[in-house]
Amino acid sequence: MKTYRDLQVWQKSMTLVTERYKISKGFPKDEAYGLTSQMRRCAISIPSNMAEGYGRNSAQVGTEEQRYRGPKGNENTLCLCPYEPK
């Protein structure tokens, strides 16, 4: 395993994210800040947490300050989040 992206569970969780975005796209507009937002945030948190954990365990972080900055894998996962313009 080279990166967290090689994990089947991460790949399946990204599929789950895509499915949740497609499903929630059809929700009523009055749910945009309620159920829709909650479902999307919940789904994207799964692969994001895996990426974050991988970043912490794979790189030996030297200083205390570097540990608090956090890994970049989490940001990459969020960038992969599906976006379909209208």
Secondary structure per residue as TSV (DSSP state, phi and psi in degrees):
chain	resnum	aa	ss	phi	psi
A	1	M	-	360.0	121.8
A	2	K	-	-92.2	-42.9
A	3	T	S	-139.7	173.7
A	4	Y	G	-64.8	-23.8
A	5	R	G	-67.9	-17.5
A	6	D	G	-78.3	-16.4
A	7	L	-	-72.2	132.3
A	8	Q	H	-61.6	-38.0
A	9	V	H	-65.0	-36.1
A	10	W	H	-67.4	-43.1
A	11	Q	H	-62.5	-41.6
A	12	K	H	-68.1	-35.0
A	13	S	H	-68.4	-32.3
A	14	M	H	-69.2	-34.4
A	15	T	H	-64.0	-41.3
A	16	L	H	-60.0	-42.1
A	17	V	H	-59.4	-47.8
A	18	T	H	-60.5	-43.5
A	19	E	H	-63.2	-43.1
A	20	R	H	-63.7	-39.1
A	21	Y	H	-64.5	-41.5
A	22	K	H	-65.4	-43.6
A	23	I	H	-65.1	-46.4
A	24	S	H	-73.4	-15.4
A	25	K	H	-62.8	-29.0
A	26	G	T	-88.7	0.2
A	27	F	S	-69.8	156.7
A	28	P	-	-60.6	149.9
A	29	K	G	-61.9	-29.6
A	30	D	G	-72.2	-7.4
A	31	E	G	-99.3	6.9
A	32	A	T	-56.9	-37.7
A	33	Y	T	-102.7	3.6
A	34	G	T	-110.7	-103.6
A	35	L	H	-62.3	-40.8
A	36	T	H	-59.9	-51.0
A	37	S	H	-62.0	-43.4
A	38	Q	H	-64.4	-43.3
A	39	M	H	-63.6	-41.2
A	40	R	H	-68.7	-44.2
A	41	R	H	-64.2	-39.0
A	42	C	H	-63.5	-45.5
A	43	A	H	-65.5	-44.3
A	44	I	H	-72.7	-20.2
A	45	S	H	-67.9	-27.2
A	46	I	H	-64.9	-59.2
A	47	P	H	-67.6	-29.3
A	48	S	H	-64.4	-42.0
A	49	N	H	-65.4	-37.1
A	50	M	H	-64.7	-43.5
A	51	A	H	-64.2	-41.7
A	52	E	H	-64.4	-44.3
A	53	G	H	-64.2	-39.7
A	54	Y	H	-63.2	-43.0
A	55	G	H	-62.9	-35.0
A	56	R	H	-73.8	-37.2
A	57	N	H	-85.9	-24.6
A	58	S	H	-86.5	-32.1
A	59	A	S	-106.8	131.2
A	60	Q	-	-79.8	112.3
A	61	V	-	-89.1	129.2
A	62	G	-	-77.5	-56.4
A	63	T	S	-105.4	162.4
A	64	E	H	-60.7	-39.3
A	65	E	H	-62.0	-40.4
A	66	Q	H	-65.8	-34.7
A	67	R	H	-64.2	-36.7
A	68	Y	H	-77.8	-20.9
A	69	R	H	-68.3	-30.1
A	70	G	-	83.6	165.3
A	71	P	-	-78.7	159.8
A	72	K	S	-89.0	-13.3
A	73	G	H	-59.9	-36.4
A	74	N	H	-61.6	-43.4
A	75	E	H	-65.4	-37.7
A	76	N	H	-63.7	-40.0
A	77	T	H	-63.5	-42.0
A	78	L	H	-64.4	-32.2
A	79	C	H	-70.1	-25.6
A	80	L	T	-81.7	-5.3
A	81	C	S	-57.5	134.6
A	82	P	-	-65.9	136.5
A	83	Y	-	-137.4	119.8
A	84	E	-	-121.0	107.0
A	85	P	-	-64.4	153.7
A	86	K	-	-71.0	360.0
